[in-house]
Amino acid sequence: MNRIDRYVLRAVLGGVLLVMTVLLSLGALFVLLGQQDDIGVGRYTVWKALAFVGLNLPQQVWEMLPISALIGSLLGLGALARGSELTVMRAAGLSVWQIGRGVVLAGLLLLAFGVAVGEWLAPPMQQLGREVKAFAKFSNVSFAGSGDAWVRDGDLIVNVERQTGDSQFGGMMVYELGPDNRLQSMGRAATAREVGSVAKSVAKPGGGREAASAWRLEQYAETRFDGDCSIASSSAGRTLESNVGAEFLGIAATIPGQLPSTALWRMIRHLKTNGLDSREPVFAFHSRIARTVAVLFAVLLALPFVFGSMRSAGAGARIGLGLMLGIVFFLLQQMIESGAIVYGGDPALFAWLPTMLMAAAATVLIARTR
């Protein structure tokens, strides 16, 4: 690494750090504002809401990294362009690709940072934040187990397999206990969805309020035990009232998109071994890797713009351009995600498509830069 590479590297990383700080501050503020309705429920206080926000910051860092890399690179390289430093480098005989070595190095460092945060730091901290919030809000509910969620709520014991949406799970087992803790019934639903809450308040010594959740259990099969007899029945659906909501169950049965790659790989192998649909976790697995790799191409995409018409533009114009490109990438990713799940197709190809398009755009624009 020569001196020019280090100089470009510092400029890019400085711009990315500045943009990440601003975006992270705004993101933390929005998360805190989103907690206002929950503050005062159970033992969920302002301080625990702040702890929840802090524990979710690494996940926000990972999610914002591609757009932060793009805008920060535009700002950092733009400052070099406005000071005619890039022009001097070109006049000294350096090609765009030679100047881009420092940009590539910055992208590789950001990529490694994204892997560390997205795989090892963000998932456990986000899980801890959800546990802090859930246990504070639902103080009368106990939780045990890992992988699947096992929860006891009074005379009910609930087990859910995996979360497939914000309020939907891919299967639920319901065990009802009698006054002597003997099993009265057991049932299984193919899918379980939280459909709202019921007007049920819980009086507690410390004050506060809690509402029971209403669950819709689809394709429900049940076995009831009466002495030495057992009675089996099935129905298209059942409504279940419980103090346990989707938010609480989600602390163990996590949405595939929030799992690290290693956990997603284990989930995919399990689903394929048992002949189950694995498209959603396969898409989440490849999408997670592709979004991390996109950081490198987001940094490179900024390079051709600082040599073109944006060379003498101000910081505001560069931020606007970065936001526009970042929003296009985000919307494209969301549309492709919906299409991959709803309309089928190769989930790996759909997951990599936005990153491949960004890589192609960066390569073509740099090659055409003079």
N, C-alpha and C positions, 0 to 999 in steps of 0.2 A: 504494500500500500504506500503510494508516494504522497507527497504533501498536498497535491491538488485533490487527490481522492479523500484525504482526511478533511480538507476544507469543505468540499461539497457534502461529505457525510455529516459534518457538524451543522451545516446550514439546514439540511433536510431534517435531521433529528430535532433541531431546535424549533423548527416550524411545526413539526408533528406534536412535540411536547406542549407547545403553546395552544394549539387547536384542541388537543385532548383535554387539557385543563379546563378550557372554556366549556366544551361539550359535556364534560363530566360534571361540572358544577351545575349546568342546566339540567342534566339528567337526574342528578341527585335531588334537585329542587322539585322536579316533577314527581319523582317517586315519593318524596315526603308529602307533597300535596295529596297524592293518592292514598295516603294512610290516614287522612283526617277523619274519615267516616269510621275507621276502626279504633281510633284512640278513645279509650274509655270503655271499650268492650272487654269484659273480664278484667284481667290485670295488665292489659296492653296500654302502657303509658307513653308519654312523649319520649322519654329516654329510650324505651324499648323500640319505638318507631325509628329513632335516630340510629340505634344499633342495627335495625333491619336495613336501613338505607346504606349504612357503612358496609355491611356484609354483602350487599348486592353490587357494590362498586366494581369489584373485579369482573363480574359478568358484563356490566356496562362498558368497561374498558375493552373487553373482547369484542362486543357487538359493534362498538364505535370505531374500532381500529381501522377498518378499510377506508371509511370516509375521512377519518382523521389523518390517515396517511396521505390521501389524495389532496386534501385542502392544505395540510401542513407542507407537503412537497411543493405545491404551487406557491405558497408564501415564501418558503425558504429559497427555492430556486429563483422565484420572481425578484427577491431582494438582490440576488447576485446579478440578475439580468439588468435591473434598473441601475445598478452601480457599474454597468459595462464590464463586469468581471468575466462573465461568460463570453463576451465579445473578444476580450483580451485572450482568453484561453483558445478560442477559435483562431484568432490571428497568430497565435504561437504555433499553430499546426495541429492542434488536437481536434479529432473528429467528435461528432456527437456521441458516438458509442464510447469513445475514450473518456469523455466527460461523464458519461453515464455510468462508468464503473463505480464512482462514489455513490451514485444513486442506487445502484444494484446492491452495494454493500449495506447501505442504510435499509433497503428493503429486506435483505436477509436478516439483519439484526431485528427489525420489527417483526418479521415472520417468526423468528425464534422466540421473541417476547410473547407473541400471540399464542404460540404453542404452549409455553409455560403457563400463561394465565388461563387459557381456555381449557387445558387438560388437567392441570394440577391445582390451581389456586381457586378459580371461579366456582367450579361445581361444589366442592365441600363447603365453601363459605356461603354460597347461595342456599345450600341445604340447611346449614346452621341458622341462617337468617329466617328461613321458613319455619324451622323448629321453634326458634325464639318467639316468633309471632303466633304460631299455632298453639303452643303450650300456654302462652299468656292469655289468649282469647278463650281457649277451651280448657279451663283449669279443672273441670270435673270429668275429663276423659283421659284414659290411660292409653299408652301406645307401646307396642313391642314388636320385635322382629326386624328383618332387613329384606330388601328386594321387594317382596309383596308387603302390603300394609296390613298388619293385624291390629285392630282397635277394639277396645271394650267400652261400651256405653251403657251403663246400668246392667240390664239383663240381656243385652245384645252383644254378641261378638261378631265383628265384621272383618272379612278378609277380601281385599281387592287385588286383582292380578297386575294390571298395568294401566297407566293413565293414557288415554288416547285423545284427550282434549282438555280444555280448561275445566269443564265440569262433567266429564264423561270418562268412564273406566271400561276396560275390556272384559269385565267379568267380576262378579261379587258373590261371595258365600256369606250367608246370614245364619247364625246360630242363636237360638233363643233359650235362655236358661230359666228354670223355675225358681221359686223362693228358696229351695234347698240346694240350689246350684246344680240340679240335675238337668240334663239336656231334654228340652221339650220338643224342639223341632230344628230341622236344618234344611236350608234351601239354597239353590244356586240360580243366579240370573246370568244370561249370556252377556248382557250389557247393563250398566247402571249409569243413570244420568241424574244429576241434581237439577230439579225443576223449579226450585224456589224455596221459600221459607214459610213456616207456619207461625201463627201468633201464639208463641209459647215463651214466657219469661221465666227465668230462674232466679230465685231469691238467694242472695249470698251475704255473709256477714260484712264483707268489705264493700258491698254495693256493686254497681255495674249491671250489665244486662247481657243476655244470651238468647239467641233464637234458634229453634229447632229447624233442621233442614228437611225438605221433602225430596225423597228419591223415587224415581221411576225405574222399576226393575223389569226389564223385558225378557220374555221367554223364561218365566220363572217356574222352576220345579221344586217341590217341597215334600219333605217326609216328616210327619208328626208322630211322636212316641206317646202312647197311652198305656202305661203298665207294660204288659208283655206284648202289646200289639203295636204295629206301625202302620200308618196310613199314608200312602203316596198320592200326590195330586200335582197337577201342572196347570198353568194358566198363561195367557198371552202377556200378562203384566201384573205388577203389584206396586202399590204405593207404600213406601216405608218412611216413617218419621223417626229422625234420630238427631241427637245433638251434634253428631259428627257431620261436617260439611266436606265438600270437595277440596277445599283449601287444606284442611287437616289431613285428609287421606293422601293428598299430593306430596306430603313430606317424604314418603317412601316410594310411592308409585309415581315416579317422575315422568313428565312428558319427554318423549324420545329426543326432541331437539335440545333439551337442557342437560342431557347426559354426556359425559366425556366419551371419546372415541372408543376406549377400551371397553366400557360398559355397553356401548351400542354394539360392538363386535360380538360380545358374549350373548347379547339379546338376539342378534341375527342368527347366530349358530343354534341357539335354543329353538327359535321359531322354525328354522328350516329343518332341524332334526325331528320336530314334532309335526311337520307338514302344515304349519300355520302361515298366514299371510305375513310376509316380512318386508313388504314394499316401503312402509312408512319408516321403520328404523334404518333400512338400507339407504333411503333418501337422506335421512338425518345424518347418517354416518358420512356419506360422501359430501353432503352439503357443508358439514362442519369442517372437513378437510379443505374443500374448495374455497370456503370463505376465508380460511387462514392463508392459503396460498395467494388469494386475491390481493392481499396486502402488498406483495412484491410488485404485481402489475399495476396496482393503484399508484405506487410511487413512480414507476416508469412512465405511466400515462401523463404525468405532469411535465415530463421533460420536453416533449415537442411543443407544448403550448408556450413555454417561456422563450423559445426561439422564434416563434411566429408572431402573430398579431398581438398577443398578450405581453410581448416583451416590455413595453413601456406602460402597461396598465397598472393601476393602483391596486392596493391590497383588497379593497372592496370588490373590484371586478374579479379578482382571482378567487376570493371567497365565494362570490356568486357562481362562478363557473364550477368550482369544486362542489358546491351544494347541488347544483343542477345535475352534474355527472353522478354524484353519490345517490341522489334521489332516483335517477334513472336506473342505476344498478340495483337499488333496493326494491323498486317496484317490479323490475324484471324478475328478480329473484322470487318475490312473493307470488307473482302470476305463474311462474314456472312451477313453484312448489304446489300451488293449488291444482294446476293442470296435471302434474305428475301423479298426484294422489287420486284425483277425481276421474281422469280420463285414462289412466294407466300409462303404459310406456315404460321404457327403461329408466328406473329411478336414478341410477348412477349417471347416465347421460344428461338427464334433466338437471341434476344437482351441479354438474360441472359446466353446464352451458353458459351461465352468466360470466364465470371466471374465464372460460375460453374466449368469449367475445371480447372481454376486457383485454386479455393477452393479445389477441389478434389486432385490436384497435391500437394498442400501444406499439406493437411491432411495426405495423404499417405506417403509422404517423411518424415514428422515429426514423424509419427508412427513407421517408419522403422529406425529412427535414434537411435543409441546406444551411 
